[in-house]
């Protein structure tokens, strides 16, 4: 699990996902995350068509909805909307809802994978050293399931852990090759860049009325 001493953090998340069989382009978002109460602020950097879109989710507030807006004429006409964070509109074009954004959920997912894998003696594990992400030193681990089985949710997983923060900062998940001897299929890649921990975020950082934000 993520260190309990990490109360909050900000980062630029650079990611891409395979949606409907197609590997999408890289997407960049700036996030603020607070662990108590679970809170997320998102600002879209790329793609350009969505630059400036913002969303906020705070557990236990706003009737469980995320508050979001888009830019341009549509955003001006519609304004700030409240959405089911796991509904089709909020989930359009992405694999994970806003409530799963961040390092804590990634750690929980890895624990689930590990708990499943220890029941079977088919995982190949290799530890990696000398890695870097955004000029920060990392160590890593690679897990491979050679045979496609219903017991396993991925063929290959690679994880980078920041040596200073002791936090996962890069995650790659691959599916089995579509053709025998072919390359593994990238399902998801996620990078936490410019990670800054314990910023002292307050409720204002997760309030659409924050004057630094551009909610209508």
The 8 nearest C-alpha neighbors of each residue, nearest first, counted from 0:
[[1, 106, 2, 107, 103, 110, 3, 104],
 [0, 2, 103, 3, 106, 166, 5, 102],
 [1, 3, 4, 5, 0, 166, 165, 6],
 [4, 2, 5, 1, 6, 0, 34, 7],
 [3, 5, 2, 6, 197, 1, 7, 196],
 [6, 4, 3, 2, 7, 197, 196, 1],
 [7, 5, 197, 34, 4, 33, 3, 8],
 [6, 8, 33, 197, 32, 5, 196, 34],
 [9, 7, 196, 195, 32, 197, 31, 198],
 [8, 10, 31, 195, 30, 194, 32, 196],
 [11, 9, 194, 193, 30, 192, 29, 191],
 [10, 12, 29, 192, 28, 191, 193, 30],
 [13, 11, 191, 28, 190, 27, 192, 10],
 [14, 12, 27, 190, 26, 189, 11, 25],
 [15, 13, 189, 26, 188, 25, 190, 12],
 [14, 16, 25, 188, 23, 24, 187, 26],
 [17, 15, 187, 23, 22, 186, 18, 188],
 [16, 18, 22, 186, 21, 20, 23, 187],
 [19, 17, 21, 20, 16, 22, 23, 92],
 [18, 20, 21, 17, 22, 92, 23, 16],
 [19, 21, 18, 17, 22, 186, 23, 16],
 [22, 20, 17, 18, 19, 23, 16, 186],
 [23, 21, 17, 16, 18, 20, 24, 15],
 [22, 24, 16, 15, 17, 21, 25, 18],
 [25, 23, 15, 26, 22, 16, 46, 14],
 [24, 26, 15, 14, 13, 23, 27, 46],
 [25, 27, 14, 45, 13, 46, 15, 24],
 [28, 26, 13, 45, 44, 12, 43, 14],
 [27, 29, 43, 44, 12, 42, 11, 30],
 [28, 30, 11, 42, 41, 10, 12, 43],
 [31, 29, 41, 40, 9, 10, 11, 28],
 [30, 32, 9, 40, 39, 8, 41, 33],
 [31, 33, 39, 8, 7, 38, 9, 30],
 [34, 32, 7, 38, 37, 35, 6, 39],
 [33, 35, 37, 36, 6, 7, 38, 32],
 [36, 34, 37, 33, 38, 6, 7, 58],
 [35, 37, 34, 38, 58, 33, 57, 59],
 [38, 36, 34, 35, 58, 33, 57, 39],
 [37, 39, 57, 33, 56, 32, 36, 58],
 [40, 38, 32, 56, 55, 31, 57, 41],
 [39, 41, 55, 31, 30, 54, 205, 32],
 [42, 40, 30, 54, 53, 29, 55, 28],
 [43, 41, 53, 29, 28, 52, 51, 30],
 [42, 44, 28, 50, 52, 51, 45, 27],
 [45, 43, 50, 28, 27, 42, 46, 51],
 [46, 44, 47, 27, 26, 50, 43, 49],
 [45, 47, 48, 49, 26, 50, 44, 27],
 [46, 48, 45, 50, 49, 44, 51, 43],
 [47, 49, 46, 50, 45, 70, 51, 52],
 [50, 48, 47, 46, 52, 51, 43, 45],
 [51, 49, 44, 47, 43, 45, 52, 48],
 [50, 52, 43, 70, 42, 49, 53, 44],
 [53, 51, 69, 43, 50, 49, 70, 68],
 [54, 52, 42, 41, 67, 68, 51, 43],
 [55, 53, 67, 41, 66, 40, 65, 68],
 [56, 54, 40, 66, 65, 39, 205, 67],
 [55, 57, 65, 39, 38, 66, 58, 40],
 [58, 56, 38, 60, 37, 59, 39, 55],
 [57, 59, 37, 60, 36, 38, 63, 56],
 [58, 60, 63, 57, 62, 61, 36, 37],
 [59, 61, 62, 58, 57, 63, 64, 56],
 [60, 62, 63, 64, 59, 65, 57, 66],
 [63, 61, 60, 64, 59, 65, 58, 81],
 [62, 64, 61, 60, 59, 58, 65, 83],
 [65, 63, 83, 82, 62, 61, 81, 84],
 [64, 66, 56, 82, 81, 55, 84, 67],
 [67, 65, 81, 55, 54, 80, 79, 64],
 [68, 66, 54, 79, 80, 53, 65, 55],
 [67, 69, 79, 53, 52, 74, 78, 80],
 [68, 70, 52, 74, 53, 71, 73, 67],
 [71, 69, 74, 52, 51, 73, 68, 72],
 [70, 72, 74, 73, 75, 69, 76, 49],
 [71, 73, 75, 74, 76, 70, 77, 69],
 [74, 72, 76, 75, 71, 77, 70, 69],
 [73, 75, 69, 70, 78, 77, 71, 72],
 [74, 76, 72, 78, 73, 77, 71, 215],
 [77, 75, 73, 74, 78, 72, 71, 215],
 [76, 78, 74, 75, 73, 79, 80, 68],
 [79, 77, 74, 215, 75, 76, 68, 80],
 [78, 80, 68, 67, 215, 214, 66, 77],
 [79, 81, 67, 66, 68, 82, 78, 77],
 [82, 80, 66, 65, 64, 67, 79, 83],
 [83, 81, 64, 65, 84, 80, 89, 66],
 [82, 84, 86, 64, 85, 65, 89, 81],
 [85, 83, 86, 89, 65, 82, 96, 64],
 [86, 84, 83, 96, 90, 89, 87, 97],
 [85, 87, 83, 89, 88, 84, 90, 82],
 [88, 86, 90, 89, 91, 85, 83, 84],
 [89, 87, 91, 90, 86, 82, 83, 85],
 [88, 90, 86, 87, 84, 91, 85, 82],
 [91, 89, 87, 88, 93, 96, 86, 85],
 [90, 92, 88, 89, 93, 87, 94, 86],
 [93, 91, 90, 18, 94, 89, 23, 16],
 [94, 92, 90, 91, 95, 18, 16, 96],
 [93, 95, 96, 90, 92, 16, 18, 17],
 [94, 96, 93, 99, 97, 90, 100, 98],
 [97, 95, 98, 99, 85, 84, 90, 94],
 [98, 96, 100, 99, 84, 95, 56, 39],
 [97, 99, 96, 100, 84, 56, 39, 95],
 [100, 98, 97, 96, 104, 95, 101, 105],
 [101, 99, 97, 98, 104, 96, 95, 102],
 [102, 100, 103, 104, 99, 105, 32, 30],
 [101, 103, 105, 104, 106, 167, 100, 1],
 [104, 102, 106, 105, 101, 1, 107, 0],
 [103, 105, 107, 106, 102, 99, 101, 108],
 [104, 106, 102, 108, 103, 107, 109, 101],
 [107, 105, 109, 103, 104, 108, 0, 102],
 [108, 106, 104, 110, 105, 109, 111, 103],
 [107, 109, 105, 111, 106, 110, 104, 112],
 [108, 110, 112, 106, 111, 107, 113, 105],
 [111, 109, 113, 107, 112, 108, 114, 106],
 [112, 110, 108, 114, 109, 113, 115, 107],
 [111, 113, 109, 115, 110, 114, 116, 108],
 [112, 114, 110, 116, 115, 111, 109, 117],
 [115, 113, 111, 112, 116, 117, 110, 118],
 [114, 116, 112, 113, 117, 118, 111, 119],
 [115, 117, 113, 118, 119, 114, 112, 122],
 [118, 116, 119, 115, 114, 113, 120, 122],
 [119, 117, 116, 115, 120, 114, 113, 121],
 [118, 120, 117, 116, 121, 122, 115, 150],
 [121, 119, 122, 118, 117, 116, 123, 144],
 [120, 122, 119, 144, 123, 145, 116, 146],
 [123, 121, 144, 143, 120, 124, 142, 116],
 [122, 124, 143, 142, 144, 121, 125, 145],
 [125, 123, 142, 141, 122, 143, 126, 140],
 [124, 126, 141, 140, 127, 142, 123, 139],
 [127, 125, 140, 139, 141, 124, 128, 138],
 [128, 126, 139, 140, 138, 125, 129, 130],
 [129, 127, 138, 130, 139, 126, 137, 140],
 [128, 130, 138, 137, 131, 127, 136, 139],
 [129, 131, 137, 128, 138, 136, 132, 139],
 [132, 130, 136, 135, 137, 134, 133, 129],
 [131, 133, 135, 134, 136, 137, 130, 192],
 [132, 134, 135, 131, 192, 193, 136, 191],
 [135, 133, 132, 131, 136, 130, 137, 192],
 [136, 134, 131, 132, 133, 137, 161, 162],
 [137, 135, 131, 162, 130, 161, 134, 132],
 [138, 136, 161, 130, 162, 160, 131, 159],
 [137, 139, 128, 160, 130, 127, 159, 129],
 [140, 138, 159, 127, 158, 160, 126, 128],
 [139, 141, 126, 158, 127, 125, 157, 142],
 [140, 142, 157, 125, 156, 124, 126, 158],
 [141, 143, 124, 156, 123, 155, 122, 125],
 [144, 142, 155, 123, 154, 122, 145, 156],
 [143, 145, 154, 122, 146, 121, 155, 123],
 [146, 144, 143, 154, 147, 121, 122, 123],
 [147, 145, 144, 148, 154, 121, 175, 143],
 [146, 148, 175, 145, 154, 149, 144, 151],
 [149, 147, 150, 151, 146, 152, 144, 153],
 [148, 150, 151, 147, 152, 153, 146, 154],
 [151, 149, 148, 152, 115, 116, 147, 119],
 [152, 150, 149, 153, 148, 147, 144, 154],
 [153, 151, 150, 154, 149, 112, 174, 148],
 [154, 152, 174, 151, 155, 173, 172, 156],
 [153, 155, 174, 144, 175, 173, 143, 145],
 [156, 154, 143, 173, 142, 153, 172, 144],
 [155, 157, 172, 142, 141, 171, 173, 143],
 [158, 156, 141, 171, 140, 170, 142, 172],
 [157, 159, 170, 139, 140, 169, 141, 171],
 [158, 160, 139, 169, 167, 168, 138, 137],
 [161, 159, 167, 137, 166, 138, 168, 139],
 [160, 162, 137, 165, 166, 164, 163, 167],
 [163, 161, 137, 165, 136, 164, 160, 138],
 [164, 162, 161, 165, 136, 166, 137, 135],
 [163, 165, 166, 161, 162, 160, 196, 167],
 [166, 164, 161, 162, 163, 160, 167, 2],
 [165, 167, 164, 160, 161, 168, 1, 102],
 [168, 166, 160, 159, 169, 161, 158, 102],
 [167, 169, 191, 160, 190, 159, 166, 161],
 [170, 168, 190, 159, 189, 158, 167, 191],
 [169, 171, 158, 189, 188, 157, 159, 190],
 [172, 170, 188, 157, 156, 187, 158, 189],
 [171, 173, 156, 187, 186, 155, 185, 188],
 [174, 172, 185, 155, 186, 184, 154, 183],
 [173, 175, 154, 184, 153, 183, 186, 185],
 [174, 176, 154, 183, 184, 177, 173, 147],
 [177, 175, 183, 181, 182, 178, 184, 179],
 [176, 178, 175, 181, 179, 184, 183, 182],
 [177, 179, 181, 176, 180, 182, 175, 183],
 [180, 178, 181, 176, 177, 182, 175, 183],
 [179, 181, 178, 182, 176, 177, 183, 175],
 [180, 182, 178, 176, 179, 183, 177, 175],
 [181, 183, 176, 184, 180, 177, 175, 178],
 [182, 184, 176, 175, 174, 173, 185, 181],
 [185, 183, 174, 173, 176, 186, 175, 182],
 [184, 186, 173, 187, 172, 174, 183, 17],
 [187, 185, 17, 173, 172, 16, 184, 174],
 [186, 188, 16, 172, 171, 185, 15, 17],
 [189, 187, 171, 14, 15, 170, 16, 172],
 [188, 190, 14, 170, 169, 13, 171, 187],
 [191, 189, 169, 13, 12, 168, 192, 14],
 [192, 190, 12, 168, 11, 10, 169, 194],
 [191, 193, 11, 194, 10, 190, 12, 133],
 [194, 192, 10, 11, 195, 191, 133, 9],
 [193, 195, 10, 192, 9, 191, 196, 8],
 [196, 194, 9, 8, 193, 10, 197, 198],
 [195, 197, 8, 198, 7, 5, 194, 9],
 [198, 196, 7, 199, 6, 8, 5, 195],
 [197, 199, 200, 196, 8, 7, 195, 9],
 [198, 200, 197, 201, 7, 6, 8, 196],
 [199, 201, 198, 204, 7, 33, 202, 197],
 [202, 200, 203, 204, 199, 205, 33, 198],
 [201, 203, 205, 204, 206, 200, 38, 57],
 [204, 202, 206, 201, 205, 209, 200, 208],
 [203, 205, 202, 201, 206, 200, 209, 40],
 [206, 204, 203, 202, 40, 55, 207, 38],
 [205, 207, 203, 208, 209, 204, 202, 55],
 [208, 206, 209, 214, 205, 212, 55, 66],
 [209, 207, 206, 210, 214, 212, 203, 211],
 [208, 210, 207, 211, 212, 206, 203, 204],
 [211, 209, 212, 208, 213, 207, 214, 203],
 [212, 210, 209, 213, 208, 204, 207, 214],
 [211, 213, 210, 209, 214, 207, 208, 53],
 [214, 212, 215, 211, 210, 53, 207, 51],
 [213, 215, 207, 212, 79, 68, 208, 53],
 [214, 78, 79, 213, 75, 68, 74, 207]]
